[in-house]
Amino acid sequence: MTNYQETLNKFIKHVVSQAKRNLTSSGKNASKKLYNSISGEAKQFPNSIGIYFDMEEYGFFQDRGVKGTKSGSSLSKFSFKSKGGKQGLKGMPPPSAFDKWTIRRGIAPRGKGGQFQKRKGLNFAIARSIFEKGITPSLFFTKPFEAAFKKFPDEMIESYGFDVVDLFDSIMKQNFKK
């Protein structure tokens, strides 16, 4: 079943490369940690086939969005809640999570004299803003997956047909040798 496997691998490679491209063009690729974590694989089982995609957990929140405590929306009902709960993210994101992000983005607070200030207050303000306003869905993964999946059934049927023809030719050649 080589044609079939090639089609699966082509589908996965396309979705992963498009998701990475979307992530980069959306400006959400500051550390490259999420970008480098996006992967996929196909597994064949006796009676089925599984296609699996993986990425850093926060990638799902970036893709589908998170509703803030005061505004925002999510396509997967993810939300920030002060006490957690069903599909709720417990509490505000830790301000320390934004320390390296502000450095990579060149965001540095300055005092009256132009002197650099500690980023602690800035990081807290960013974390609080995200907590209240949420994370806007980017669909960096969903869009390429859905677009590729629309074409996928026809490609799979065609490749499976080629594999059946190859199998039939192989059987015929073996039988005519005798």
N, C-alpha and C positions, 0 to 999 in steps of 0.2 A: 504494500500500500504506500508506495513512495510518492505518487502524485498527491494523494490525500494528505500525507504528512507535510509535504512541501506547501500545500495550500494553507494548512493550519499555521505553519511557521511564518508564511508570508503575511497572513492576517495579523498575527501577534506582533511581528516586526513593524508592520505599518502602524498599528494602533500605538505602540510604544514610541516610535519615532515622531508621530504627529503629536502625541501628548507632550513629549519633551519640547517639541518646537513651540507648541501653544504656551507651555509653562514659561519658556524663555521670552516669548514675545509679549506675554502679559505682565512682565516685570516682577513675577513672583519667584524668581530663581536666584535670590541674593547669595545663598550659601552653597547652592548646587547639591545640597543634601537630598532634597526631594527628587530633583532631576536624576541623580545617580541611583536612586533607589527604585525607579520605575522599571519593572521587568515583567515578563510573561513566559508561560510555557504551556505546552500541550502534552497531555498524558493519555495514552491509550490503555483502556481496560478491556477485559474479555467481551463485554457487551455494551460498552459506551466509550465516549471520549470526553475528557475534561479540558477546558481551557481556563487557565488561572493567570490572573494579573496580581502584582504585588507592588506596594510602595509604602513609604513612611506613613504612619497612621494619620498624621495631620494633613496628608494629601487629600484624603477623603473630605475633610472639612473645607480645604481650599477649593476643591472641585464642586461640591454640593452646597457650600455656604453654611453659615451658622447664624441663627437668629439671635440678636442681642436682647438684653433685658428691656430696652426702651424702643428699639426699632430694628429694621433689617428683616431678611427673609432667608429661608433655607429650603432647598428642594428635597431634602430628606428628613425634615422635621428636627434637625439638630438645633439645639438652642443652649444658650448660657443661662444657667439658673443658679441662684444664690445657694440653694440647698441640694442641687443635683436632681436626680429623678429620672424618669423614663426618657431616654435619649437626650438627657440634659448633661451638659458639661459642668461639673461642680466648680462654682466660683469663677472668679476673674483669672485670666491667664497670669502666670507669674511674671512680674515686671522684669526679672532677670533674664527671661527668655528673649527680650528685645535688646539686650545690651550689645551683643555682637551685630545684630541687625542694624542698629543705629550707626555703628561704626562703619559697616559695609556700605551703608547708604550715605555716609558723609554727613550725618545729622549730629551736630555737636552744639549743645547749649552754651551760650556765652553770656557773661555778665555785662554790666554797664561799661566797663573799660575794655571790652572785647576779649577779656580773659576766658579761657575755657572753664566751664563749670562741670560739676559731677553730673553724670547722666542718670542718676538714680531717680530724680523727679520726672525727667523726660520719659524714662522707661515706664514709670508708674502711670503717667498721663496717657501714653500709648496703650498700655494694657487696659486701663479703665475705658478708654474710647472704644476699643474692640469689644470689651465686655458689654457695653451699653448699646453700641451700634451693630455689632455682629460682624460677620465676614461675608462679603458679597460672593455669591456663587460665580466661579470662573469657568466652569465646565471644560477645563483644559483637558481632562481625560474623557468625559462623557461624550463630547461632540465627535472626536475621532472614532471612538468605539461605535457609536450609533451609526455614523456614516459608513464605516467599513462593514458593519453587521448587516446593513441593507443589501449589500452585494454578496455577502458571504454564502447564503444558501445556494445561489446559482453556481458560484465557483466550486463549492463542495460537491455538488451533484456532477458537474463536469469532470472534476478531478477523480471522483469515485468511479465514474464511467470509464475513464482512461485506465484506472487500476484494474477494473474488471476485464477490459479488453486485453491488457497486458497479461493478466492471469489466464485468460482463455487461450491466448497465443502460446503461452508457456506450456500449458496442458497439451495443446495440439502438437507442439514440437516434440515434447517428451513421448507422446503416443506414436508419432510417425517415425521416431528413431528405432522403435522395436520392430 
